[in-house]
Amino acid sequence: MPNSAFDARNIELMQSLADSGQTKPFYEITSPMRPVVNIAGKGEVLVLCANNYLGLADHPEVIDAGVQGLKDYGAGTASVRFICGTLECHRKLETKIAEFVGTESSLSYVSCWNANEALFPTLAGPDDILLSDELNHASIIDGCRLVSKKVEKQVYKHNDLEDLESKLKASAAKECRWVIADGVFSMEGDVVHLPEIVELCKRYDALLVVDDSHGIGVLGETGRGTPEHFNLLGEVDVITGTLGKALGGAAGGYVAASQKAIEVLEQRARPSLFSNALPATVAYSACKAIEVVQQQPSIVKRLHSNVATFRKGLADLGFKCPDSPTAIIPIMIGDEAEAIKKSKALYDMGVMVIGFGFPVVPKGEARLRVQMSAALTDEHMQTALDAFAKL
Ligand SMILES: Cc1ncc(COP(=O)(O)O)c(C=O)c1O
């Protein structure tokens, strides 16, 4: 029997979203993710909103590797890691990730969301304090919420070194002080102030955690992420990241850290103990994606050049976008309904750029978010800029 209060609540919320123009559309794509995709009932659309930063989602070698994984190991592990779900390809991928991001070891998960939910509750001790940037990704926020109530948690102002330092000073009695930040902030597209934060962590003997989901494959001359961008490879204690963006775009995530920290996660983290392992097809395709980046750093160069070209193009049209080397370019609109309206107008012109509103960003800070890709040609970028000019 349906519960009437439950149904009424859902109907009311959906109606209020529709009335205020805040309903998010879900476009159904009928082709692989690539610069131009086919949308059911519409036709071809240029994509400027995927996390397909290096264009590897439909790279022939990445696809072939995924198919090979399926042939070698079948659909999946049908098990969690410690029972009978650890495959040779998991270990190969994890060794490759650790080597690529500059840590001793790594552990894969079915998503970076899972990785963040594994990390904080498992490794934070009762006398620790977690200091988290206010604009950190929702998966970090939720990961920290899962930590025992005994562990103190504080939020510091976004990229604010003074605020962070005062909180570090005030927590001198804690056994371990954690500083947690995104490498590239997903809604602002700005970069963590890593050199200063590394220095603060050294001075106060704090543990640094960086979620580099939007930095990996994007920043640094060879795509090794935010630490490479600042010439600080090996200086971040714990790195989490996704395989669902630049590194093939399928799904999956990882925690990269010291050997012992990874061993504890393997033994104790709830997502490791109670959730299936990454499918082999994804382990293979992600591994191949990293190899492609290592063998063809020109893809990363192309992304950097596209980022610079598109940022300049938008600025020339009068759009105010904060200066940043990242592939995330937010265009602030303010009102959510207006952001969705503008996104629809671009879509009608054949360009897919999503409008973000509450609860993804705070109320009143709705925006369009452009994401660049190495796969976009000069013609693609000009087509998109022409649409922005009309907007
Ligand atoms: C900073 C950050 N961390 C974690 C995630 C979650 O990644 P996944 O899709 O692998 O769960 C995202 C995805 O948007 C992200 O932007």
The ligand as an SDF file (V2000), in Angstrom:
LIG
                    3D

 16 16  0  0  0  0  0  0  0  0999 V2000
   36.2260   16.4280   -5.8540 C   0  0  0  0  0  0  0  0  0  0  0  0
   35.4040   15.2150   -6.1200 C   0  0  0  0  0  0  0  0  0  0  0  0
   35.5470   14.1590   -5.3190 N   0  0  0  0  0  0  0  0  0  0  0  0
   34.8340   13.0390   -5.4980 C   0  0  0  0  0  0  0  0  0  0  0  0
   33.9330   12.9290   -6.5320 C   0  0  0  0  0  0  0  0  0  0  0  0
   33.1450   11.6630   -6.6870 C   0  0  0  0  0  0  0  0  0  0  0  0
   33.7200   10.9190   -7.6960 O   0  0  0  0  0  0  0  0  0  0  0  0
   33.0270    9.5610   -8.1840 P   0  0  0  0  0  0  0  0  0  0  0  0
   32.1340    9.9500   -9.3150 O   0  0  0  0  0  0  0  0  0  0  0  0
   34.1470    8.6730   -8.5830 O   0  0  0  0  0  0  0  0  0  0  0  0
   32.2680    9.0330   -7.0200 O   0  0  0  0  0  0  0  0  0  0  0  0
   33.7490   13.9980   -7.3980 C   0  0  0  0  0  0  0  0  0  0  0  0
   32.7530   13.8710   -8.4860 C   0  0  0  0  0  0  0  0  0  0  0  0
   32.1190   14.7800   -8.9040 O   0  0  0  0  0  0  0  0  0  0  0  0
   34.4930   15.1710   -7.1900 C   0  0  0  0  0  0  0  0  0  0  0  0
   34.3280   16.2300   -7.9760 O   0  0  0  0  0  0  0  0  0  0  0  0
  1  2  1  0
  2  3  1  0
  2 15  2  0
  3  4  2  0
  4  5  1  0
  5  6  1  0
  5 12  2  0
  6  7  1  0
  7  8  1  0
  8  9  2  0
  8 10  1  0
  8 11  1  0
 12 13  1  0
 12 15  1  0
 13 14  2  0
 15 16  1  0
M  END
$$$$
